[in-house]
């Protein structure tokens, strides 16, 4: 389906403006309440727990409004064309709690991964497959998909190349067609390469966080751009997070390359128990949304291979320094038609350098709060017509099965 540049720009503008009232903070964040219109404060979901910390409990607060990120992704339109039915997504994370009401009957746990002390894996699984609840706007993006819980960390959230490789392999062996990997490691290894080769051989698409989830408290700068694994490996769809303005969050870790950007800063999700909601941030959560989009595509178009699914997600994305996920475009794209404008020269990768203000890896989409609508439209139009850079082209997996670490 060919979509004119102006239509894409207007859609981007509308979704960003709809979300502009939501702000993320270092320890709590706000989300609009559908009942009163007033914001509610939600606890933050950790990605890792100190050794002496209690396990994450339930949240006492239910956020009723549709969260900004799901407005941004146009999920209400997207769900008309795909639901995720028939697709299993493996979540390689801290586990997925089988006690989470929104995931009841949707999770198969491997080797004790149905117990989630941290809560992070449950949060990611909820972004993918949480059931709709009357009076609550949030639900999973691919809410008829099934989830396989595989532990890619220890019980406190610490990951190694061995735990992640074991998690990928377990997800493949459990029949997952999409595998989302939350940990982002500073080194590659033979174990990871073998696990990814195993996924490729079974036509399972691996989606991974392109960088670690950044600490938020007091973060004002970030480390230089670097590679993180398994996201930096061939055949893996790598994902960075953006906020309501389309920017990388302050203090975020920056990867050298990324395939897609998706909402991941101050996003709403479920906890390991109870019906209340949490707020979370990081590339791992953006990867959850991309994995959900992959499940939607593989459900609606079961003839597509993992590689073809990845290419469709990238080539139908909104143009930016790192293309921004467009699930609706991926589902409704007609083969043989132009997928819409793409960043120039996709044949070469681009480094995601920090700009003068910090560590932002994606296009700036700021405008004055009181600017006229015409000026805002011109700003977004320019962002669409004059992309600043190019995304890393998704590459098929190699055949490296060497044992060198």
C-alpha positions in Angstrom: 0.0 0.0 0.0 1.6 3.3 -1.1 1.2 6.1 1.4 2.0 9.7 0.4 4.6 11.5 2.3 2.2 14.1 3.6 -0.2 11.5 5.0 2.7 9.8 6.8 3.8 13.2 8.2 0.3 14.0 9.4 -0.1 10.6 11.1 3.3 11.1 12.8 2.2 14.6 14.0 -1.2 13.4 15.3 0.2 10.5 17.3 3.0 12.6 18.8 0.6 15.4 19.8 -1.8 12.9 21.3 1.1 11.7 23.5 2.6 15.0 24.4 1.0 15.2 27.9 2.8 12.1 29.2 6.1 12.6 30.9 8.6 10.1 32.4 10.5 10.8 35.7 13.4 9.1 37.4 11.4 7.0 39.8 7.7 7.5 38.9 5.9 8.5 35.8 2.4 9.8 34.9 -0.3 8.2 32.8 -3.7 9.7 32.1 -6.7 8.2 33.9 -9.7 7.6 31.6 -12.1 8.0 34.5 -11.2 11.4 35.8 -8.8 12.8 33.2 -6.2 13.4 35.9 -2.8 11.8 35.8 -2.0 8.8 38.0 1.4 7.9 39.4 2.8 4.5 38.7 5.7 2.5 40.2 8.8 1.9 38.0 9.5 -1.6 36.7 13.2 -2.5 37.3 15.2 -4.6 34.9 17.5 -5.9 37.6 17.3 -6.3 41.4 20.0 -5.9 44.0 20.8 -9.1 45.9 19.1 -8.0 49.1 16.0 -6.5 47.4 12.5 -7.9 47.7 10.9 -9.3 44.7 8.7 -6.9 42.7 5.1 -7.1 43.9 1.9 -5.8 42.4 1.0 -2.3 41.7 -2.0 -0.7 43.5 -2.8 1.6 40.6 -4.7 0.8 37.4 -4.2 3.2 34.6 -7.4 3.3 32.5 -6.4 5.4 29.5 -4.8 4.1 26.3 -1.1 4.8 26.8 0.7 7.2 24.5 2.8 4.5 22.9 -0.2 2.6 21.7 -1.7 5.7 20.3 1.6 6.4 18.6 1.7 2.9 17.1 -1.9 3.2 15.9 -2.8 -0.2 17.4 -6.5 0.4 17.3 -6.2 0.5 13.4 -3.6 -2.2 13.3 -5.7 -4.8 15.2 -8.2 -4.8 12.3 -5.6 -6.6 10.2 -3.7 -8.8 12.6 -4.0 -10.2 16.1 -1.0 -12.5 16.6 -3.2 -15.6 16.6 -1.2 -18.8 15.9 2.2 -17.2 16.6 4.3 -18.0 19.7 6.7 -15.4 21.0 9.6 -16.4 23.3 10.5 -13.8 25.9 14.2 -14.2 26.9 14.3 -12.2 30.1 13.8 -12.6 33.8 11.0 -15.1 33.4 7.3 -14.4 32.9 4.9 -14.8 35.9 2.1 -17.2 35.4 0.4 -15.4 38.2 -0.1 -12.2 36.1 -3.9 -12.0 35.5 -3.5 -10.4 32.1 -1.5 -13.3 30.9 -3.6 -16.1 32.4 -3.7 -19.1 30.0 -1.3 -17.4 27.5 2.1 -18.4 28.9 4.1 -21.7 28.7 7.0 -21.6 31.0 10.3 -23.5 30.3 12.5 -24.8 33.2 10.9 -22.7 36.0 10.7 -19.5 34.0 7.1 -19.0 35.2 8.4 -17.4 38.3 9.5 -13.8 37.8 11.0 -12.1 40.8 12.2 -9.0 39.0 9.0 -8.5 37.0 10.7 -7.2 33.8 10.0 -10.3 31.7 6.3 -10.2 32.6 6.2 -6.5 31.7 7.7 -7.3 28.2 5.3 -10.2 27.7 2.4 -8.0 28.6 3.4 -5.5 25.9 3.1 -8.4 23.5 0.1 -10.5 24.7 -1.7 -9.0 27.7 -5.5 -9.6 27.4 -7.9 -6.7 27.1 -9.7 -5.7 30.3 -13.0 -3.8 30.4 -12.4 -0.1 31.3 -8.6 -0.3 30.7 -7.1 1.1 27.5 -3.9 -1.0 27.7 -3.6 -4.5 26.2 -1.0 -6.4 24.3 -0.1 -5.3 20.8 -0.5 -8.9 19.6 -2.9 -10.0 22.2 -3.8 -13.3 20.7 -0.2 -14.5 20.4 1.1 -17.0 22.9 4.1 -16.5 25.1 6.9 -18.9 25.9 8.8 -17.9 29.1 12.5 -18.7 29.0 14.9 -17.3 31.5 17.8 -15.4 29.9 19.1 -14.0 33.2 19.5 -15.3 36.8 16.6 -14.7 39.1 17.8 -11.2 40.0 18.1 -10.1 36.3 21.9 -10.5 35.7 22.7 -11.9 32.3 25.7 -13.6 30.6 26.3 -14.8 27.1 25.6 -18.3 28.3 22.3 -17.5 29.9 21.1 -15.5 26.9 22.3 -18.2 24.5 20.5 -20.9 26.5 17.3 -18.8 26.5 17.4 -18.3 22.7 17.9 -22.0 22.1 15.1 -22.9 24.6 12.7 -20.5 22.9 13.5 -22.0 19.5 13.0 -25.6 20.8 9.7 -24.5 22.3 8.4 -23.6 18.8 8.6 -19.8 19.0 8.5 -18.1 15.6 9.6 -14.8 17.2 12.1 -14.4 20.0 12.6 -11.2 21.9 15.9 -10.8 23.8 16.0 -8.1 26.5 19.6 -8.3 27.8 22.2 -6.4 25.8 25.7 -7.7 26.4 29.1 -6.0 25.9 30.7 -9.1 24.3 29.9 -11.6 21.6 30.6 -15.3 22.0 30.5 -18.6 20.2 27.6 -19.7 22.4 25.5 -16.8 21.2 26.5 -17.4 17.6 25.5 -21.0 17.8 22.2 -20.1 19.4 21.4 -17.6 16.6 22.4 -20.1 14.0 19.9 -22.5 15.6 17.2 -19.9 15.4 17.9 -19.1 11.8 17.8 -22.8 10.9 14.3 -23.0 12.5 13.1 -19.8 10.8 12.7 -18.0 14.1 13.1 -14.2 14.0 15.3 -12.8 16.8 14.5 -9.3 18.0 16.9 -7.8 20.5 17.5 -4.6 22.5 20.3 -2.7 20.7 21.6 -1.3 23.9 21.2 -1.9 27.7 18.4 -0.2 29.5 20.0 3.0 30.8 19.9 4.0 34.5 17.5 7.0 34.8 18.3 8.5 38.2 20.7 11.5 37.7 21.7 10.3 34.2 22.9 13.3 32.1 25.3 11.7 29.7 26.0 8.4 28.2 28.9 6.2 27.2 30.3 6.5 23.6 28.5 4.5 20.9 29.3 0.8 21.2 28.2 -2.6 19.9 26.0 -4.8 22.1 25.1 -8.4 21.6 23.2 -10.3 20.4 21.6 -7.3 18.7 24.9 -6.5 16.8 24.9 -9.9 15.2 23.8 -10.6 11.6 20.2 -11.8 11.3 19.1 -10.1 14.5 16.6 -7.3 14.3 18.0 -4.6 16.7 15.9 -2.0 18.4 16.4 1.3 20.2 13.9 3.1 22.3 12.4 6.6 21.7 10.2 8.8 23.9 7.0 10.7 23.1 8.9 13.3 21.0 10.8 10.7 18.9 14.1 11.2 20.8 16.4 8.9 22.6 16.1 9.4 26.3 18.6 11.5 28.3 21.4 9.3 29.5 20.6 6.4 27.2 23.3 4.0 26.0 23.9 4.4 22.3 24.6 1.5 19.9 26.7 1.9 16.8 23.9 0.6 14.7 20.2 -0.2 15.0 17.5 -1.4 12.6 14.4 0.1 14.2 13.2 2.5 16.8 10.0 2.0 18.8 8.4 3.5 21.9 10.3 2.5 25.0 10.7 5.5 27.3 8.0 5.8 30.0 5.7 3.1 28.6 2.9 1.4 30.5 2.8 -2.3 31.3 1.7 -5.0 33.8 3.5 -6.4 36.8 4.2 -10.0 37.9 1.0 -10.2 40.0 -2.1 -8.2 40.5 -4.1 -6.0 38.1 -2.2 -2.7 38.6 0.2 -1.1 36.1 3.9 -0.1 36.1 5.9 2.3 34.0 9.1 1.2 32.3 11.9 2.5 30.1 14.6 1.0 27.9 15.4 -0.5 24.5 14.2 -3.9 25.9 10.7 -2.6 26.0 10.9 -1.1 22.5 12.1 -4.6 21.4 8.9 -6.0 23.0 6.8 -3.8 20.7 8.8 -4.8 17.7 8.5 -8.4 18.6 4.7 -7.9 18.9 4.7 -6.3 15.4 6.6 -9.3 14.1 4.0 -11.6 15.6 1.2 -9.6 13.9 3.0 -9.9 10.5 3.7 -13.6 10.9 0.1 -14.2 11.9 -1.4 -12.3 9.1 1.2 -13.4 6.5 2.2 -16.9 7.6 4.0 -17.5 4.3 6.7 -14.9 5.1 10.0 -16.2 6.4 11.8 -14.7 9.4 14.0 -12.7 7.0 11.1 -11.5 5.0 9.3 -10.4 8.1 12.3 -8.4 9.3 12.7 -6.7 6.0 9.0 -5.8 5.9 9.2 -4.2 9.3 12.2 -2.2 8.4 11.2 -1.1 4.9 7.7 0.0 5.9 8.9 2.0 8.9 8.6 5.8 9.2 11.8 7.4 7.8 14.2 8.7 10.4 17.9 8.3 11.4 16.7 5.0 12.8 13.4 4.0 11.0 10.4 4.1 13.4 8.2 1.1 13.7 4.9 1.3 11.8 2.9 -1.9 12.5 0.0 -0.7 10.4 2.2 -0.1 7.4 3.9 -3.5 7.9 0.6 -5.4 8.0 -1.1 -3.5 5.1 1.8 -3.3 2.7 1.0 -4.7 -0.7 4.0 -6.6 -2.3 5.1 -4.9 -5.5 4.0 -1.5 -4.3 6.3 1.1 -2.9 6.5 0.8 1.0 6.8 4.6 1.2 9.8 6.9 1.5 12.9 5.4 3.1 16.1 6.9 4.4 18.5 7.5 1.6 21.1 4.9 0.7 20.1 1.9 2.8 23.0 0.0 1.4 25.4 1.4 4.0 25.2 1.5 7.8 25.4 4.7 9.8 26.8 5.4 13.2 24.4 6.8 15.7 26.6 9.7 16.9 25.7 11.8 19.9 24.5 15.3 19.0 25.6 18.5 20.8 23.0 18.1 23.5 23.9 14.6 24.6 23.3 11.1 23.5 20.3 11.2 21.2 20.5 8.7 18.3 17.3 9.6 16.5 15.9 12.7 14.9 14.9 15.6 17.1 11.2 16.3 16.9 10.9 19.2 19.3 8.7 22.2 18.8 7.5 25.0 21.1 4.4 24.2 23.1 2.6 27.2 21.7 3.6 26.9 18.1 1.0 27.3 15.4 -0.3 24.1 13.8 1.0 25.1 10.5 4.5 25.6 11.8 4.4 22.2 13.5 3.3 20.5 10.3 6.2 22.2 8.4 8.6 20.8 11.0 7.3 17.3 10.7 7.1 17.6 6.9 10.8 18.6 6.8 11.7 15.7 9.1 10.1 13.3 6.6 11.5 14.8 3.4 15.0 15.5 4.6 16.2 12.5 6.7 19.5 13.1 8.3 21.0 9.7 8.0 20.6 6.1 7.1 19.7 3.0 9.1 21.7 -0.2 9.3 20.4 -2.6 6.6 19.1 -5.7 8.3 21.5 -8.5 7.3 20.7 -12.2 7.0 22.5 -14.4 9.6 25.8 -15.9 8.8 27.0 -19.4 9.3 29.6 -18.8 12.0 29.5 -21.8 14.3 33.1 -21.5 15.5 34.0 -22.1 19.1 36.2 -19.1 19.6 34.7 -16.9 22.4 
